[in-house]
Amino acid sequence: MSTGPGPFALAIGVAALALVSCGEAGEAPSRPPRIILVSMDTVRADHVGGVGAAATTPALAGIAGQGVTLQNFYAASSFTLPSHMSIFTGLDPIEHGVWREEAELNPNVFTLAQILGADGYETAAFHEGGYVAPRYGFDRGFETYTEFPRVDVVDGSLSMVTDWIRDHRGDRYFLFVHTYAAHYPYGGWERYREAGGVAGRLDDSDLPGLRQRWDDAHARRQEGRAPEEVPPAVRSRCTLYNQLAETHGELLGCGDNFLSIETLDSEYAEADLAAIRDGYDARIGQIDRALAQIRETLESLGEWDDTLLVITADHGEAFLEHGSAQHDYIPFDEVMRVPAILSYPRLLRAGGVREIQEATWHLDLMPTILGLAGIEFPGRSRGVDLSSVLRGESSLRGDRTVHPAVLRLAHREPKPPRRVAVRGRLKYIEGDAAFGDERGLLFDLEEDPGEVQNLRASRADDFRALEDSTTAWRAALEPQPARHRTSGRLLSTDPEVTVPGIELSPRQRQTLKELGYVD
């Protein structure tokens, strides 16, 4: 529960807001009376939308048909915490500084909820905790900030979301909805077992014995004790089960959380990876069905046409395309490129713009939402207000460049922050041994969407241009250091600097454990 806008109204001034609050809500298409922001945590762009994915995400396809899809849309960062804070502040991750477990947003930085709340929108959130928990500052500006167990927002508690929408018929509100449904583990074990995918390798009757035999493996890792060596064949089967488990509580200690090439049984690797991706897609389908119910609720109230609905993800998910899994310190498009769909039927349904091909990213969302709401962005925005582009009144330059940050997960040993630069069909990645080249990489995404052929040498001028652009972007940043949650002191803006952490409560640790971030 938040205490509301707090100091924002005093800081920006009521008079300043009045200058941009013209007319009653809903009188003009540029003043949406309802704004709903949906974060589909861990959903990559190439698994939603389009013809091939229509069977998985028909609701999203229908919403996109009346709205605008940002086709080349990038996350601000490679994991949940900094990406969501960039969505809520419009700032680069280095500027808002919230990428560590102990970090809390600087009180001088105003959030989207604070700004909309100060303009008269009622604010509420239904989320699944973890790296969007209130302790980082995400609840600022929200009158209610309600946490649910993983997957529950789009499953058992979805009726609470739709009931809230019904209860606020006719009101001006900003609603944030977040789910980890597509996050590891992905589910699908029963489906794969029934299809015969694990026949002769692992049966349900084997699971109790494996749990008993290896039940302390995760605990031993957490305590810094060397776990007993698991035979490779057993480890491979247990790791496969862990990917397809329904919840973290079902994971086997004899398997790994992170899938790796080494833990794949080469004989079954292709089929096993397909089953894991199927489980992931099924969870995305679950989110899609929830979006359909939200839309149906708004339509039943006669409020669909006047609702600004923004649907995106914080990052994607890797399935060994470049040798790594999930989303830890990975610069490639399976993690960095995410879906973004904006629907506002009264304004966009009859428009000629259905897709925007130029590079866009998380930092564009906050100025765009405020632009459509007729509210001036306070301070300097790193993103672009796309509202006139959505209306077809202007267009982005083809050489527009975005600069996502590749950061290490908050609970792992820090690594040097790296940058990605996307301009048109070209993508630059700062060099790192973890990425396969310490000097850097350049890809032509149209000719090589899988990011296989490094063009650094053959297109040296393009490489240098994007390298220079990245250097200039980094130099222009104006950090607002996050503060340590317990001491209140300002934290270093260098992600490589290690600072004293804080002790997680049992509940906080359990939440992050269920997401696979801690053992």
matplotlib code that plots the C-alpha trace (Angstrom):
import matplotlib.pyplot as plt

x = [0.0, 1.3, 0.6, -0.1, 1.8, 3.8, 6.0, 5.4, 2.5, 4.5, 7.6, 6.1, 3.3, -0.4, -0.4, 2.1, -0.2, -3.2, -1.6, -1.7, -5.1, -7.4, -11.1, -12.9, -11.5, -12.6, -13.7, -10.8, -9.0, -5.7, -7.1, -7.7, -9.8, -8.4, -4.8, -3.8, -0.2, 0.4, 3.8, 4.1, 7.3, 9.9, 8.0, 10.2, 9.0, 9.1, 6.7, 3.8, 1.9, 2.2, 0.7, 2.8, 2.0, -1.7, -2.7, -0.8, -1.8, -5.1, -6.2, -3.0, -3.4, -6.9, -5.8, -2.9, -5.4, -7.0, -3.8, -0.1, 2.7, 6.2, 8.0, 11.6, 11.1, 13.8, 14.1, 16.0, 17.9, 18.4, 16.5, 13.4, 14.4, 16.1, 13.8, 10.6, 12.1, 13.0, 9.3, 8.1, 10.6, 11.5, 15.2, 18.1, 19.0, 22.3, 20.3, 17.7, 20.3, 17.9, 19.7, 20.8, 18.9, 19.5, 18.6, 15.6, 14.6, 15.9, 13.0, 13.9, 12.9, 9.1, 7.3, 4.6, 2.1, 3.0, 2.6, -0.7, -2.0, -1.1, -3.2, -6.3, -6.0, -6.8, -3.9, -3.8, -1.6, -1.9, 1.5, 3.4, 6.2, 9.9, 11.7, 8.7, 8.1, 7.4, 10.8, 12.5, 10.1, 7.6, 4.7, 5.3, 2.2, -0.1, -3.0, -3.1, -0.2, -1.4, 0.9, -0.1, 1.7, 3.4, 0.9, -2.0, -2.8, -3.7, -5.1, -6.8, -7.0, -7.8, -11.4, -10.0, -8.5, -11.7, -13.9, -11.7, -12.2, -16.0, -16.0, -14.3, -16.6, -16.7, -13.6, -10.3, -7.6, -4.2, -3.9, -0.7, -1.0, 2.1, 2.6, 5.5, 3.4, 6.0, 8.9, 11.0, 9.9, 7.6, 5.3, 4.4, 5.8, 2.5, 1.9, 5.4, 5.1, 1.7, 3.1, 5.8, 8.7, 10.3, 9.5, 12.2, 14.1, 12.1, 8.7, 6.5, 7.2, 10.9, 10.3, 9.8, 13.0, 14.9, 13.6, 14.6, 18.0, 18.9, 16.7, 19.6, 21.4, 20.1, 20.6, 24.2, 24.8, 23.2, 25.4, 28.5, 29.0, 29.9, 26.9, 27.3, 28.2, 25.1, 25.7, 25.5, 22.5, 20.6, 21.5, 20.3, 16.9, 16.4, 17.3, 14.7, 12.1, 13.0, 12.4, 8.9, 7.8, 4.8, 6.3, 9.7, 8.5, 8.5, 12.1, 14.5, 17.8, 19.5, 18.9, 19.9, 17.8, 19.6, 19.5, 22.9, 24.2, 26.1, 23.0, 21.1, 21.0, 22.2, 20.0, 16.8, 18.1, 15.9, 12.7, 13.4, 14.1, 10.9, 8.9, 10.5, 9.5, 6.0, 5.7, 6.8, 4.3, 1.5, 2.2, 2.2, -1.2, -2.4, -1.5, -3.2, -6.5, -6.3, -5.9, -9.0, -11.0, -9.7, -10.8, -14.2, -14.7, -14.0, -16.3, -19.1, -18.8, -18.7, -15.2, -13.0, -12.8, -11.6, -9.0, -5.3, -3.9, -0.2, 1.2, 4.9, 7.5, 10.5, 12.9, 12.7, 14.0, 16.9, 16.7, 20.3, 20.2, 23.7, 24.6, 22.8, 19.4, 16.9, 18.0, 21.2, 23.7, 22.6, 22.7, 21.0, 17.5, 16.0, 16.4, 16.6, 13.8, 10.3, 6.7, 5.0, 1.4, -0.5, -4.3, -6.5, -9.3, -11.0, -7.7, -5.9, -8.5, -9.1, -5.6, -3.2, -0.4, -0.5, 3.3, 6.3, 9.5, 12.0, 13.9, 12.0, 12.4, 11.2, 12.3, 9.7, 6.7, 6.4, 6.6, 4.2, 1.6, 1.9, 1.8, -1.5, -2.8, -1.9, 0.6, 4.0, 7.0, 8.7, 12.4, 14.4, 13.1, 15.6, 12.9, 10.6, 7.0, 5.5, 2.0, 2.2, 3.8, 1.0, -1.5, 0.3, 1.2, 4.9, 7.5, 10.7, 14.0, 15.3, 18.6, 17.1, 19.3, 18.4, 21.0, 19.8, 22.0, 23.2, 23.4, 23.9, 21.1, 21.1, 21.8, 24.8, 28.4, 28.6, 30.0, 30.9, 27.9, 27.7, 25.6, 23.7, 23.0, 20.2, 19.8, 17.7, 18.7, 22.0, 22.8, 26.0, 27.0, 29.9, 32.6, 32.8, 34.1, 30.7, 29.2, 31.8, 33.9, 35.9, 36.2, 32.5, 29.9, 27.8, 24.8, 22.5, 19.2, 17.4, 19.9, 20.9, 18.0, 19.7, 22.8, 25.3, 27.5, 29.7, 30.2, 32.7, 35.5, 33.6, 31.5, 34.1, 32.6, 29.1, 30.7, 32.7, 29.6, 27.5, 30.4, 30.8, 27.1, 27.2, 30.1, 28.2, 25.1, 26.9, 28.7, 25.4, 23.7, 22.8, 22.6, 20.2, 21.8, 19.5, 19.7, 20.4, 17.1, 18.3, 21.0, 19.5, 23.0, 23.3, 24.7, 27.5, 26.3, 28.9, 27.3, 30.7, 31.1, 30.1, 28.3, 27.1, 23.8, 20.8, 19.3, 16.3, 13.3, 12.2, 9.2, 11.3, 13.9, 11.1, 9.6, 13.0, 13.6, 10.4, 11.6, 14.9, 17.0, 18.3, 18.9]
y = [0.0, 3.4, 6.7, 8.3, 10.9, 12.1, 15.1, 15.1, 17.6, 20.0, 19.6, 20.2, 22.5, 22.3, 25.3, 23.6, 20.5, 22.8, 24.1, 20.7, 19.5, 20.8, 19.8, 16.9, 13.4, 11.6, 14.8, 14.4, 11.2, 12.6, 12.4, 8.8, 8.5, 5.0, 3.9, 0.2, -0.9, -4.7, -6.2, -9.7, -10.6, -12.6, -12.6, -12.3, -10.5, -13.4, -15.5, -13.1, -11.5, -12.1, -14.9, -17.7, -16.9, -16.1, -19.5, -18.7, -15.1, -14.5, -11.8, -9.8, -10.2, -8.7, -5.9, -5.1, -5.0, -2.0, -0.5, 0.0, -2.5, -1.4, -4.0, -3.3, -2.6, -3.1, -3.6, -1.0, -3.8, -7.6, -8.3, -7.4, -4.8, -2.1, -2.6, -2.0, 1.0, 2.4, 1.9, 3.7, 6.6, 7.0, 6.9, 4.8, 2.2, 4.0, 7.2, 5.7, 3.4, 0.6, -2.6, -3.9, -5.8, -3.1, -0.2, 2.1, 4.7, 8.2, 10.3, 13.1, 10.8, 10.9, 7.8, 7.4, 6.6, 9.7, 12.0, 10.5, 10.5, 14.2, 14.8, 13.2, 9.6, 7.0, 4.5, 0.8, -2.2, -6.0, -7.6, -10.7, -9.2, -10.3, -7.6, -5.3, -5.3, -2.1, -2.1, -0.8, 2.2, 0.8, 1.5, 5.3, 7.1, 4.0, 4.2, 0.4, -1.9, -5.4, -8.4, -12.0, -15.3, -16.1, -16.7, -15.8, -12.4, -14.1, -17.2, -17.6, -13.8, -12.5, -11.9, -9.4, -7.4, -7.5, -6.7, -3.7, -2.5, -2.9, -1.2, 1.8, 2.2, 5.8, 6.7, 8.1, 5.6, 4.2, 0.4, -1.6, -5.4, -7.6, -11.4, -13.8, -16.5, -17.0, -17.0, -20.2, -22.9, -23.0, -25.9, -28.6, -31.8, -33.6, -32.7, -33.9, -37.1, -38.0, -37.4, -40.0, -37.4, -38.8, -42.5, -44.7, -41.8, -40.4, -41.6, -39.9, -42.9, -41.9, -38.4, -39.3, -41.2, -38.4, -35.9, -37.9, -38.8, -35.2, -33.0, -31.1, -30.2, -26.6, -26.1, -27.2, -24.7, -21.9, -22.7, -22.7, -26.5, -28.6, -30.6, -34.3, -35.1, -36.0, -38.5, -36.8, -38.8, -38.1, -34.4, -34.2, -35.7, -33.7, -30.5, -31.2, -31.8, -28.6, -26.6, -28.2, -28.1, -26.0, -24.3, -23.7, -25.8, -28.9, -28.5, -31.4, -30.9, -33.2, -30.8, -27.3, -24.2, -22.8, -25.0, -25.5, -27.4, -29.6, -30.8, -31.7, -35.3, -34.9, -37.8, -36.0, -32.4, -31.2, -32.7, -31.6, -28.0, -28.0, -29.2, -26.5, -23.8, -25.3, -24.9, -21.3, -20.6, -22.2, -19.8, -16.9, -18.2, -18.1, -14.4, -13.9, -15.4, -13.0, -10.1, -11.3, -11.2, -7.7, -6.6, -8.3, -6.6, -3.1, -3.8, -4.9, -1.6, 0.4, 1.6, -0.3, 2.5, 5.1, 3.0, 3.3, -0.2, -0.6, -4.2, -5.0, -7.1, -6.3, -8.7, -11.9, -15.4, -17.4, -21.1, -21.7, -19.8, -18.5, -21.1, -19.5, -19.8, -17.5, -13.8, -13.3, -11.0, -11.8, -9.1, -11.0, -10.3, -13.4, -11.4, -7.7, -7.5, -7.5, -7.0, -3.6, -3.0, 0.2, 0.2, 3.2, 2.4, 5.8, 7.3, 4.5, 2.1, 4.1, 5.3, 4.3, 3.3, -0.3, -1.0, 1.2, -0.3, 2.1, 1.2, 2.1, 1.0, 1.1, 4.7, 5.8, 4.4, 6.9, 10.1, 8.5, 7.7, 11.2, 12.7, 10.9, 12.0, 15.6, 15.8, 17.3, 15.1, 16.6, 17.1, 15.6, 12.5, 10.1, 8.5, 9.9, 10.8, 8.7, 10.0, 12.0, 9.0, 6.7, 9.2, 9.2, 12.9, 12.4, 9.6, 8.5, 9.0, 5.7, 6.3, 6.6, 4.7, 3.0, 1.8, -1.0, -1.9, -5.5, -5.9, -8.9, -10.2, -8.5, -11.6, -12.7, -11.5, -8.2, -8.1, -5.1, -3.3, -3.5, -1.7, -2.6, -0.1, -0.7, 1.6, 0.5, -3.0, -2.8, -4.0, -3.3, -5.1, -4.0, -6.6, -9.2, -12.7, -13.8, -12.7, -14.5, -11.6, -9.2, -6.5, -6.2, -7.5, -6.1, -7.8, -7.0, -8.1, -8.3, -10.6, -12.4, -12.3, -15.1, -12.8, -15.4, -13.5, -10.8, -8.0, -6.0, -6.4, -6.3, -3.2, -1.4, 2.1, 1.0, -0.7, 2.5, 4.7, 2.7, 2.3, 6.1, 6.5, 4.3, 6.2, 9.5, 8.0, 6.9, 10.2, 12.2, 10.3, 12.2, 9.6, 10.1, 7.6, 5.2, 5.0, 2.1, 1.0, 0.6, 3.2, 5.8, 6.6, 7.2, 4.2, 4.3, 4.6, 2.0, -1.4, -3.0, -1.5, -4.0, -2.4, -3.9, -5.6, -6.2, -9.3, -10.6, -11.5, -15.1, -14.1, -12.0, -14.8, -17.2, -15.0, -14.6, -18.3, -19.2, -17.1, -19.0, -16.0, -17.5, -21.1]
z = [0.0, -0.9, 0.6, -2.8, -4.8, -1.8, -2.5, -6.3, -6.3, -4.2, -6.3, -9.7, -8.7, -9.1, -11.5, -13.8, -14.1, -14.7, -17.8, -19.5, -18.1, -20.7, -20.7, -19.0, -19.3, -22.4, -24.3, -26.8, -27.9, -26.6, -23.0, -22.2, -19.0, -18.4, -18.8, -18.3, -18.4, -18.6, -18.1, -19.4, -17.5, -19.5, -22.9, -26.0, -29.1, -31.5, -29.4, -29.7, -32.5, -36.2, -38.2, -36.8, -33.2, -33.8, -32.3, -29.1, -28.7, -30.6, -28.1, -28.6, -32.3, -32.1, -29.9, -32.2, -35.1, -33.6, -32.2, -33.1, -32.7, -32.1, -34.2, -33.2, -29.5, -27.0, -23.3, -21.2, -19.7, -19.6, -16.4, -14.5, -11.9, -14.0, -17.0, -14.9, -13.2, -16.7, -17.7, -14.6, -14.8, -18.5, -17.4, -18.5, -15.9, -15.0, -14.4, -12.0, -10.5, -9.4, -10.5, -7.0, -4.4, -1.8, -4.1, -3.7, -6.2, -5.4, -4.0, -6.4, -9.4, -10.1, -11.3, -13.9, -11.1, -9.2, -12.2, -13.3, -9.7, -9.3, -12.5, -11.0, -12.1, -9.4, -9.3, -8.5, -9.3, -9.2, -9.4, -8.5, -6.4, -6.8, -8.7, -8.9, -5.1, -3.2, -1.5, -4.7, -4.9, -7.4, -5.2, -5.2, -6.5, -6.2, -3.9, -3.8, -4.8, -4.3, -4.5, -5.5, -5.8, -9.1, -12.0, -9.8, -11.4, -14.7, -13.1, -9.7, -9.0, -12.4, -11.3, -8.7, -11.6, -13.7, -10.6, -9.9, -13.4, -13.0, -9.6, -11.2, -14.2, -15.3, -13.2, -14.4, -13.4, -14.1, -13.6, -13.6, -14.1, -13.9, -14.1, -14.0, -15.8, -18.6, -16.2, -15.4, -14.6, -17.6, -16.9, -19.4, -17.7, -17.8, -21.5, -22.5, -20.4, -21.9, -25.4, -24.6, -24.6, -21.5, -21.9, -20.6, -19.1, -16.2, -14.8, -12.2, -10.0, -10.0, -8.6, -4.9, -4.8, -6.6, -4.1, -1.2, -2.6, -3.6, -1.4, 0.1, -3.1, -3.3, 0.4, 0.2, -2.6, -0.7, 2.4, 0.3, 0.7, -2.2, -3.3, -3.8, -7.4, -9.4, -12.2, -15.6, -16.8, -13.6, -13.7, -17.4, -16.6, -13.4, -15.2, -17.9, -15.3, -13.6, -16.8, -17.2, -13.5, -12.7, -9.6, -8.0, -5.1, -7.4, -8.6, -8.1, -6.2, -8.7, -11.5, -12.4, -12.6, -15.7, -18.7, -20.4, -23.4, -21.0, -19.2, -22.4, -23.4, -27.0, -28.2, -27.1, -27.2, -30.0, -28.7, -25.1, -26.2, -28.2, -25.2, -23.0, -25.6, -25.8, -22.0, -22.3, -25.2, -23.2, -20.4, -22.8, -24.0, -20.4, -20.3, -23.7, -22.3, -19.4, -21.7, -23.6, -20.3, -19.5, -23.0, -22.6, -19.3, -20.7, -23.7, -21.5, -19.7, -22.9, -22.1, -24.5, -27.1, -24.6, -22.8, -23.5, -23.1, -23.2, -23.3, -23.1, -21.4, -19.3, -21.2, -23.2, -22.6, -24.1, -25.0, -25.8, -29.1, -28.2, -25.6, -22.7, -21.1, -19.4, -19.2, -17.2, -18.9, -22.5, -25.2, -28.0, -29.3, -27.6, -24.4, -25.4, -28.0, -26.5, -27.6, -27.3, -28.4, -27.8, -28.1, -27.9, -30.4, -30.5, -31.6, -33.4, -34.8, -38.0, -38.3, -41.1, -38.7, -37.6, -37.2, -36.4, -37.7, -36.4, -33.2, -30.0, -26.4, -22.8, -22.3, -24.9, -23.0, -20.2, -22.4, -24.9, -22.2, -20.7, -24.2, -25.0, -21.6, -22.3, -19.5, -19.8, -18.9, -15.9, -16.4, -19.3, -21.0, -22.5, -24.6, -27.3, -27.1, -29.8, -29.6, -32.9, -34.6, -33.4, -34.9, -38.2, -37.8, -37.8, -38.2, -36.5, -38.3, -39.7, -38.0, -34.6, -32.1, -28.8, -26.3, -24.0, -21.0, -20.4, -16.6, -14.4, -12.2, -8.8, -6.8, -8.8, -8.9, -10.8, -14.3, -16.4, -17.7, -21.5, -24.1, -27.1, -29.9, -32.5, -35.5, -38.4, -39.4, -37.6, -34.1, -32.2, -29.0, -26.8, -26.6, -23.8, -23.6, -22.4, -25.7, -27.8, -28.8, -26.6, -29.3, -30.1, -32.5, -35.4, -36.9, -39.8, -38.3, -41.6, -43.2, -40.0, -37.4, -35.5, -34.8, -36.1, -38.5, -36.8, -39.4, -37.3, -39.7, -43.0, -42.0, -39.9, -40.6, -39.3, -36.3, -35.4, -35.9, -33.4, -31.1, -31.1, -30.6, -27.5, -26.1, -26.6, -25.0, -21.9, -21.6, -21.7, -18.9, -15.7, -12.9, -10.0, -7.6, -5.9, -2.2, 0.1, 1.6, 5.2, 5.5, 3.2, 1.7, -2.0, -3.9, -6.5, -10.1, -11.2, -11.5, -10.9, -7.4, -4.7, -1.7, 1.5, 0.9, 3.1, 4.6, 2.8, 4.9, 4.6, 2.5, 0.2, -0.2, -1.0, -3.6, -5.4, -4.9, -6.7, -9.7, -9.8, -8.7, -5.5, -4.5]

ax = plt.figure().add_subplot(projection="3d")
ax.plot(x, y, z, "-o")
ax.set_aspect("equal")
plt.show()
